[in-house]
């Protein structure tokens, strides 16, 4: 009987239609990752990107689902949009006009989204030009990467990359509106998951060929599984702050006091700190790989390569720094305390206003310490494994964080749809019962 109710609720709320629509959009995205840019030699490009996969190109290739390695129209994926969104968010703290727009409701949000799109177009043009120019310079007599280099190739290539990114943003909006989950996050999630089978197969080949003992392969799998469990536990954990509201009088009626709580995640900053730390550290490594032989590039490759002590220390420090920096941006203790004060809410034992703000700062600092340590553990352990056993970047902390967070968010949306459909069904039944 309960199974019939579940099936009816799924059809009633059109949840199956949303799931099928999401799946169709993601299939279209995956098909687009195999449409190459005109003028690219597909037989050579994969080897070129693999050679330089240690730096930022490796991250982009993972997030794009291998589209960068095949140099397709979706090679940039939605990363220019992600970078633009983060930059606009950070600028809104320092620029009063942007801050006013952010607090101006729906109209302000639409205006900020337009700024993000303009910046996305700018980043697509710059990144596309740099990538295509770099591909032209890789042409040699032995291997031809670009068949016909020149102005026409650059114009067509940049237009293809820009069109691919903007199409993905449109596709992501359709998923968010008519499907399940956040569209942009689902696209990144699909790209990472598509690379997982190849990463695991390459890891098993290390054991099959005798390069790595079998028990080490099993130990790595156990470590990855333990990291996934840790991510699920931390991402589902909250610090509940009790908030009470006094008795209120509405139309000569006195209503009793009520209480609720503010849930604060342990990892408030999310996946942003590892992404920023990776981008800052791997950018000079990427540049150094293209200029091997010079003293400065040899120094960077020697001391800042993945797995080296200096690299690991800088990586951990940057993750901790960005965790505190982005948390301070995301959660405004003063604004939250003022909202509680205006609505008559208070934290037991704390004075409204400055006292509540100081308490929020006290709690947030300690949560950020735990969250930054957690992010450092999640990201450093896969780095050590990858350095010692040549494991793919896909099996890294950043990828695991994105996968788990998207799955949790999608499942919560599915549950919300199911509960809302059951609730509306119960309301209709109660109304019919009253009529009878």
C-alpha positions as CSV (number, residue, x, y, z in Angstrom):
1,X,0.0,0.0,0.0
2,X,2.8,2.4,0.9
3,X,4.6,1.6,-2.4
4,X,1.4,2.6,-4.2
5,X,1.2,5.8,-2.3
6,X,4.9,6.6,-3.2
7,X,4.2,5.9,-6.9
8,X,1.1,8.0,-6.8
9,X,2.9,10.9,-5.1
10,X,5.7,10.8,-7.7
11,X,3.2,11.0,-10.6
12,X,1.0,13.5,-8.7
13,X,3.9,15.9,-8.2
14,X,5.3,15.3,-11.7
15,X,8.6,14.3,-10.0
16,X,9.2,11.5,-12.5
17,X,8.9,14.1,-15.3
18,X,11.4,16.4,-13.6
19,X,13.8,13.5,-13.2
20,X,13.5,12.5,-16.9
21,X,13.9,16.1,-18.0
22,X,17.1,16.4,-15.9
23,X,18.5,13.1,-17.3
24,X,17.7,14.3,-20.9
25,X,19.6,17.6,-20.3
26,X,22.6,15.8,-18.9
27,X,22.7,13.4,-21.8
28,X,22.7,16.4,-24.2
29,X,25.6,17.8,-22.2
30,X,27.6,14.6,-22.4
31,X,27.0,14.4,-26.2
32,X,28.3,17.9,-26.5
33,X,31.6,17.0,-24.8
34,X,32.4,14.9,-27.9
35,X,31.9,17.7,-30.5
36,X,35.4,19.0,-31.3
37,X,36.3,22.6,-32.1
38,X,36.8,23.0,-35.9
39,X,40.4,23.0,-36.9
40,X,41.7,20.8,-34.1
41,X,43.6,17.5,-34.7
42,X,41.8,15.1,-32.4
43,X,44.6,12.5,-32.7
44,X,47.2,14.8,-31.1
45,X,45.2,17.0,-28.7
46,X,44.6,14.3,-26.1
47,X,48.3,13.6,-25.7
48,X,49.1,17.3,-25.4
49,X,46.6,17.9,-22.6
50,X,47.7,14.7,-20.8
51,X,51.3,15.9,-20.9
52,X,50.2,19.2,-19.2
53,X,47.5,17.7,-16.9
54,X,49.4,18.4,-13.7
55,X,48.4,22.0,-13.5
56,X,45.2,24.0,-13.9
57,X,44.4,22.1,-17.2
58,X,44.0,18.9,-15.2
59,X,41.4,20.5,-12.9
60,X,39.5,22.0,-15.8
61,X,39.6,18.7,-17.7
62,X,38.1,16.9,-14.7
63,X,35.4,19.5,-14.1
64,X,34.6,19.5,-17.9
65,X,34.1,15.7,-18.0
66,X,37.2,15.2,-20.3
67,X,35.9,17.9,-22.8
68,X,39.1,19.9,-22.4
69,X,41.2,16.8,-23.2
70,X,39.2,16.3,-26.4
71,X,39.1,20.1,-27.0
72,X,35.4,20.2,-27.7
73,X,32.9,23.1,-27.7
74,X,32.2,22.4,-23.9
75,X,35.9,22.6,-23.1
76,X,35.5,25.6,-20.8
77,X,32.4,24.1,-19.2
78,X,30.8,26.4,-16.7
79,X,34.0,27.3,-14.9
80,X,34.0,30.9,-16.3
81,X,30.5,31.4,-14.8
82,X,31.7,29.9,-11.4
83,X,34.7,32.2,-11.3
84,X,32.5,35.2,-12.2
85,X,30.0,34.4,-9.6
86,X,32.6,34.2,-6.9
87,X,34.3,37.5,-8.0
88,X,30.9,39.4,-8.0
89,X,30.1,38.0,-4.6
90,X,33.4,39.2,-3.2
91,X,33.1,42.6,-4.9
92,X,29.6,43.1,-3.4
93,X,31.3,43.3,0.0
94,X,33.6,46.2,-1.0
95,X,31.5,48.0,-3.6
96,X,28.4,49.7,-1.9
97,X,26.4,49.7,-5.1
98,X,26.6,46.0,-5.5
99,X,25.9,45.5,-1.9
100,X,22.7,47.6,-2.2
101,X,21.7,45.5,-5.3
102,X,22.2,42.3,-3.3
103,X,19.8,43.5,-0.6
104,X,17.3,44.9,-3.1
105,X,15.3,41.6,-3.5
106,X,14.4,40.1,-6.9
107,X,15.3,43.1,-9.0
108,X,18.7,43.4,-7.5
109,X,19.3,39.7,-8.0
110,X,18.4,40.0,-11.7
111,X,20.8,42.9,-12.1
112,X,23.7,41.1,-10.3
113,X,23.1,38.0,-12.5
114,X,23.4,40.2,-15.6
115,X,26.8,41.5,-14.3
116,X,27.9,37.9,-13.8
117,X,26.9,36.9,-17.3
118,X,28.8,39.9,-18.8
119,X,31.9,38.9,-16.8
120,X,31.4,35.2,-17.9
121,X,31.5,36.3,-21.5
122,X,34.7,38.3,-20.8
123,X,36.4,35.3,-19.1
124,X,35.3,33.0,-22.0
125,X,36.9,35.3,-24.5
126,X,40.2,35.6,-22.6
127,X,40.5,31.9,-21.7
128,X,39.5,30.8,-25.2
129,X,42.1,33.1,-26.8
130,X,44.8,32.0,-24.4
131,X,44.1,28.3,-24.9
132,X,43.8,28.5,-28.7
133,X,47.0,30.6,-28.9
134,X,48.8,28.0,-26.8
135,X,47.6,25.2,-29.0
136,X,48.9,27.0,-32.1
137,X,52.3,27.4,-30.5
138,X,52.4,23.6,-29.8
139,X,52.5,22.9,-33.6
140,X,55.6,21.1,-34.6
141,X,56.7,19.2,-37.7
142,X,56.3,15.9,-35.9
143,X,52.8,16.7,-34.5
144,X,50.2,19.2,-35.9
145,X,47.8,20.2,-33.1
146,X,46.1,23.0,-35.1
147,X,45.5,22.1,-38.7
148,X,45.2,25.7,-40.1
149,X,46.4,28.2,-37.5
150,X,45.5,31.9,-37.9
151,X,42.8,34.5,-37.3
152,X,40.0,32.4,-38.8
153,X,40.8,29.5,-36.5
154,X,40.9,31.8,-33.4
155,X,37.6,33.5,-34.3
156,X,35.8,30.2,-35.0
157,X,37.4,28.5,-31.9
158,X,36.6,31.4,-29.5
159,X,33.0,31.5,-30.8
160,X,32.6,27.8,-30.3
161,X,33.9,27.9,-26.7
162,X,31.8,30.9,-25.9
163,X,28.7,29.4,-27.4
164,X,29.3,26.1,-25.6
165,X,29.6,27.8,-22.2
166,X,26.5,30.0,-22.7
167,X,24.5,27.0,-23.9
168,X,25.5,25.1,-20.8
169,X,24.4,28.0,-18.6
170,X,21.0,28.0,-20.4
171,X,20.8,24.2,-20.0
172,X,21.6,24.6,-16.3
173,X,18.8,27.2,-15.9
174,X,16.4,24.8,-17.5
175,X,17.4,22.0,-15.1
176,X,17.0,24.4,-12.1
177,X,13.6,25.5,-13.3
178,X,12.0,22.4,-14.8
179,X,14.2,19.6,-13.4
180,X,15.7,18.5,-10.1
181,X,18.7,20.0,-8.4
182,X,20.9,23.1,-9.1
183,X,21.6,23.0,-12.9
184,X,25.2,24.3,-12.8
185,X,26.1,22.0,-10.0
186,X,24.5,19.0,-11.8
187,X,26.6,19.7,-14.9
188,X,29.8,19.8,-12.9
189,X,28.8,16.7,-11.0
190,X,28.1,14.8,-14.2
191,X,31.4,15.8,-15.7
192,X,33.3,14.5,-12.6
193,X,31.3,11.3,-12.3
194,X,31.9,10.6,-16.0
195,X,35.6,10.6,-15.4
196,X,35.4,8.3,-12.3
197,X,35.3,4.9,-14.2
198,X,38.5,5.8,-16.1
199,X,40.2,6.9,-13.0
200,X,39.3,3.7,-11.1
201,X,40.3,1.5,-14.1
202,X,43.7,3.2,-14.3
203,X,44.2,2.6,-10.6
204,X,43.3,-1.1,-11.0
205,X,45.7,-1.3,-14.0
206,X,48.5,-0.2,-11.7
207,X,47.9,-3.3,-9.5
208,X,47.4,-5.5,-12.5
209,X,50.7,-4.5,-14.1
210,X,52.5,-5.0,-10.8
211,X,53.4,-1.3,-10.4
212,X,51.5,-1.1,-7.1
213,X,50.8,-4.1,-4.7
214,X,47.2,-5.3,-4.6
215,X,46.9,-4.7,-0.8
216,X,47.9,-1.0,-1.5
217,X,45.1,-0.7,-4.0
218,X,42.7,-2.1,-1.5
219,X,44.0,0.2,1.2
220,X,43.5,3.2,-1.2
221,X,39.9,2.1,-1.8
222,X,39.3,1.9,2.0
223,X,40.8,5.3,2.5
224,X,38.6,6.8,-0.3
225,X,35.5,5.1,1.2
226,X,36.4,6.5,4.7
227,X,36.8,10.0,3.2
228,X,33.4,9.8,1.6
229,X,31.8,8.7,4.9
230,X,33.6,11.6,6.7
231,X,32.3,14.1,4.1
232,X,28.7,12.8,4.4
233,X,28.9,13.0,8.2
234,X,30.4,16.6,8.3
235,X,28.2,18.0,5.5
236,X,25.0,16.7,7.3
237,X,26.1,18.0,10.7
238,X,24.8,21.3,12.1
239,X,25.4,23.4,15.2
240,X,21.9,24.4,16.4
241,X,21.6,27.8,18.0
242,X,18.4,28.2,20.0
243,X,16.3,31.3,19.3
244,X,13.3,32.2,21.4
245,X,10.5,34.7,20.6
246,X,8.5,36.3,23.5
247,X,4.7,36.4,23.9
248,X,3.0,38.5,21.3
249,X,-0.4,40.3,21.3
250,X,-2.3,40.2,18.0
251,X,-5.9,41.7,17.9
252,X,-6.3,41.5,21.6
253,X,-5.2,37.9,21.8
254,X,-2.0,36.9,23.6
255,X,0.0,34.2,21.9
256,X,2.5,32.1,23.8
257,X,6.3,32.3,23.3
258,X,7.8,30.1,20.7
259,X,11.3,28.8,20.0
260,X,13.3,27.7,17.0
261,X,16.9,27.3,16.1
262,X,19.4,28.5,13.5
263,X,21.3,25.6,11.9
264,X,25.0,26.4,11.2
265,X,27.0,24.0,9.1
266,X,30.4,22.9,10.3
267,X,31.8,23.6,6.8
268,X,30.1,26.9,6.0
269,X,32.5,27.8,3.2
270,X,31.7,24.6,1.2
271,X,34.0,23.6,-1.7
272,X,35.3,27.2,-2.4
273,X,38.5,27.0,-0.3
274,X,40.0,23.9,-2.1
275,X,39.0,25.4,-5.5
276,X,40.7,28.7,-4.8
277,X,43.8,27.0,-3.2
278,X,44.2,24.7,-6.2
279,X,43.8,27.6,-8.7
280,X,46.4,29.7,-7.0
281,X,49.0,26.9,-6.6
282,X,48.5,25.1,-9.9
283,X,48.5,28.3,-12.1
284,X,52.3,28.9,-11.7
285,X,52.9,25.1,-12.2
286,X,50.9,25.2,-15.5
287,X,52.9,28.2,-16.7
288,X,56.2,26.5,-15.7
289,X,55.3,23.4,-17.6
290,X,55.0,25.4,-20.8
291,X,58.4,27.1,-20.2
292,X,60.6,24.2,-19.0
293,X,64.3,24.8,-19.0
294,X,64.4,28.3,-17.5
295,X,65.7,28.7,-13.9
296,X,62.4,30.0,-12.5
297,X,60.3,27.2,-14.1
298,X,62.8,24.6,-12.8
299,X,62.5,26.0,-9.3
300,X,58.7,26.0,-9.4
301,X,58.5,22.4,-10.8
302,X,61.1,21.2,-8.2
303,X,59.6,22.7,-5.1
304,X,55.9,23.3,-5.9
305,X,55.0,20.1,-7.7
306,X,52.1,18.1,-6.4
307,X,53.1,16.1,-3.3
308,X,56.2,18.0,-2.4
309,X,56.5,19.3,1.2
310,X,56.4,23.0,0.3
311,X,53.4,22.4,-2.0
312,X,51.5,20.5,0.7
313,X,52.2,23.2,3.4
314,X,51.1,26.0,1.1
315,X,48.0,24.0,0.0
316,X,47.0,23.5,3.6
317,X,47.6,27.1,4.6
318,X,45.6,28.4,1.6
319,X,42.7,26.1,2.4
320,X,42.6,27.4,6.0
321,X,42.9,31.0,4.8
322,X,40.1,30.8,2.2
323,X,37.9,28.9,4.7
324,X,38.1,31.8,7.2
325,X,37.9,34.4,4.4
326,X,34.9,33.0,2.6
327,X,33.0,32.2,5.8
328,X,33.4,35.8,6.9
329,X,31.9,36.8,3.6
330,X,29.0,34.3,3.6
331,X,27.8,34.7,7.2
332,X,27.4,38.3,8.5
333,X,27.0,38.1,12.3
334,X,26.0,41.7,12.7
335,X,23.3,41.5,10.0
336,X,21.9,38.2,11.4
337,X,21.8,39.6,15.0
338,X,20.0,42.8,13.7
339,X,17.4,40.7,11.9
340,X,16.7,38.7,15.1
341,X,16.4,41.9,17.1
342,X,13.9,43.5,14.7
343,X,11.8,40.3,14.7
344,X,11.9,40.2,18.5
345,X,14.0,37.0,18.7
346,X,16.8,36.5,21.1
347,X,19.3,33.8,22.1
348,X,18.8,32.8,25.8
349,X,21.5,34.3,28.0
350,X,22.7,36.8,25.3
351,X,21.8,40.4,25.0
352,X,20.2,41.4,21.7
353,X,22.3,43.4,19.3
354,X,26.1,43.4,20.1
355,X,25.9,40.6,22.6
356,X,24.2,38.3,20.0
357,X,26.7,39.4,17.4
358,X,29.7,38.6,19.6
359,X,28.2,35.2,20.4
360,X,27.7,34.4,16.6
361,X,31.4,35.4,16.0
362,X,32.4,33.1,18.9
363,X,30.5,30.1,17.4
364,X,31.5,30.8,13.8
365,X,35.2,31.0,14.5
366,X,35.2,27.7,16.2
367,X,33.1,26.1,13.5
368,X,35.5,27.5,10.9
369,X,38.5,26.0,12.7
370,X,36.8,22.6,12.6
371,X,35.7,23.1,9.0
372,X,39.1,24.2,7.8
373,X,40.8,21.2,9.5
374,X,38.2,18.9,7.9
375,X,38.8,20.4,4.4
376,X,42.6,20.1,4.8
377,X,42.3,16.4,5.7
378,X,39.9,15.7,2.9
379,X,42.2,17.4,0.3
380,X,45.7,16.5,1.6
381,X,45.3,12.7,1.9
382,X,44.3,12.2,-1.8
383,X,47.2,14.5,-2.8
384,X,49.6,12.2,-1.0
385,X,48.1,9.2,-2.6
386,X,48.2,10.7,-6.0
387,X,51.9,11.8,-5.6
388,X,53.0,8.3,-4.5
389,X,50.9,6.2,-6.8
390,X,50.0,8.4,-9.8
391,X,46.3,8.3,-9.1
392,X,44.0,10.6,-11.2
393,X,43.0,14.1,-10.0
394,X,39.4,12.9,-10.2
395,X,39.9,10.8,-7.1
396,X,40.7,14.0,-5.1
397,X,39.1,15.8,-2.2
398,X,37.6,18.6,-4.3
399,X,35.8,16.1,-6.5
400,X,34.5,14.1,-3.5
401,X,33.2,17.3,-1.9
402,X,31.3,18.3,-5.1
403,X,29.9,14.8,-5.6
404,X,28.6,14.4,-2.1
405,X,27.2,18.0,-1.8
406,X,25.3,17.7,-5.1
407,X,23.9,14.3,-4.1
408,X,22.8,15.6,-0.7
409,X,21.2,18.7,-2.3
410,X,19.4,16.6,-5.0
411,X,18.0,14.1,-2.5
412,X,16.8,16.9,-0.2
413,X,14.9,18.4,-3.2
414,X,13.4,15.0,-4.0
415,X,12.2,14.6,-0.4
416,X,10.8,18.1,-0.4
417,X,8.7,17.3,-3.5
418,X,7.4,14.1,-2.0
419,X,6.5,15.7,1.3
420,X,4.8,18.7,-0.3
421,X,2.7,16.4,-2.6
422,X,1.6,14.2,0.4
423,X,0.9,17.3,2.4
424,X,-1.3,18.8,-0.3
425,X,-3.1,15.4,-0.7
426,X,-3.9,15.3,3.1
427,X,-5.2,18.9,3.0
428,X,-7.6,18.1,0.1
429,X,-8.8,14.9,1.9
430,X,-9.5,16.9,5.1
431,X,-11.4,19.5,3.1
432,X,-13.5,16.8,1.5
433,X,-14.2,15.3,4.9
434,X,-15.4,18.6,6.3
435,X,-17.8,19.0,3.3
436,X,-19.2,15.5,3.9
